[in-house]
Amino acid sequence: MRNSKAMFYIDVERIRKVDGYVYWWNLVDYLKPTKNGTMSAQVYIQGDCKLFRERILNDSYYNEPMGRGEVASSNNKPDKDWQYPSPYSVPELILKKVCALKK
């Protein structure tokens, strides 16, 4: 999937469903470097298909495309708050896809 700033990839082989939640990895490949020079990110996400929400559990940012190169920064502390994807957004499309794959 793509928006005006990045390409988004889902690792469908690693989608897991545990205790009513789905877990997956997104790879975000930025079309232009961010202000910090980041070119890509790998993000581990927990989704709740019943309430249609998600939260980031782990994210790492790279100085090269496709999750390569040095890790510019990372965060292993899960978000406390759930996010509800906006209608017609990339996060909404991804969550719909992941939930459909793991019914």
C-alpha positions in Angstrom: 0.0 0.0 0.0 1.2 3.5 -0.6 0.4 7.1 0.3 2.1 10.3 -0.8 5.0 9.8 1.7 5.7 6.0 1.9 5.2 2.5 0.8 3.8 0.1 3.4 4.4 -3.7 3.4 2.9 -6.3 5.6 4.8 -9.5 6.5 1.8 -11.9 6.0 3.9 -14.9 7.0 4.4 -13.5 10.5 0.8 -12.5 11.3 -0.3 -14.1 14.6 -3.6 -14.3 16.4 -3.3 -14.7 20.2 -6.1 -14.2 22.8 -8.3 -12.2 20.4 -5.6 -9.9 19.2 -3.6 -9.9 15.9 0.1 -9.1 15.8 2.1 -8.2 12.6 5.1 -6.5 11.3 4.9 -3.5 8.9 7.8 -2.3 6.8 7.5 1.4 6.0 9.7 2.6 3.1 9.7 6.4 2.9 9.8 7.9 -0.6 12.1 10.8 0.7 14.3 10.9 3.8 12.5 12.2 6.9 13.9 15.3 8.6 16.0 12.9 10.7 17.4 11.2 7.6 15.3 8.1 8.2 14.6 6.1 5.0 12.6 3.1 6.5 11.0 1.7 9.6 10.0 -1.7 10.9 7.0 -1.6 13.2 5.5 -4.4 15.3 1.8 -3.8 15.9 -1.0 -5.3 18.0 -4.4 -5.0 16.5 -7.9 -5.5 18.1 -10.3 -6.6 15.3 -13.4 -6.4 17.4 -12.9 -2.8 18.5 -11.0 -1.9 15.3 -8.0 -0.3 17.0 -4.2 -0.8 17.1 -1.1 0.1 19.0 2.6 0.0 18.3 4.6 -2.5 20.4 8.1 -1.9 18.9 9.5 0.3 16.2 12.9 0.7 14.6 14.0 3.3 12.1 16.8 2.9 9.5 19.0 5.1 7.5 18.6 3.0 4.3 15.5 1.8 2.4 13.7 -1.5 3.1 14.9 -1.8 6.8 18.5 -1.9 5.9 21.5 -0.1 7.1 22.2 1.2 10.6 19.4 1.5 13.2 19.0 5.3 13.6 16.6 4.9 16.5 14.3 2.3 18.1 11.7 2.0 20.8 10.9 -1.2 22.6 8.3 0.4 24.9 4.7 -0.5 23.8 2.3 2.4 23.4 -0.1 2.6 26.3 -2.9 4.1 24.3 -4.8 2.5 21.4 -5.2 4.3 18.2 -8.3 4.2 16.1 -7.4 4.4 12.4 -9.0 7.3 10.4 -11.4 6.3 7.7 -9.8 5.7 4.3 -6.3 5.9 5.8 -3.4 3.4 5.2 -3.6 2.2 8.8 -7.3 1.5 8.4 -6.6 -0.5 5.2 -3.8 -2.5 6.8 -5.9 -3.3 9.9 -8.8 -4.5 7.7 -6.4 -6.6 5.7 -4.7 -8.2 8.7 -8.1 -8.9 10.4 -9.5 -10.5 7.2 -6.4 -12.7 6.9 -6.7 -14.0 10.5 -10.4 -14.7 10.8 
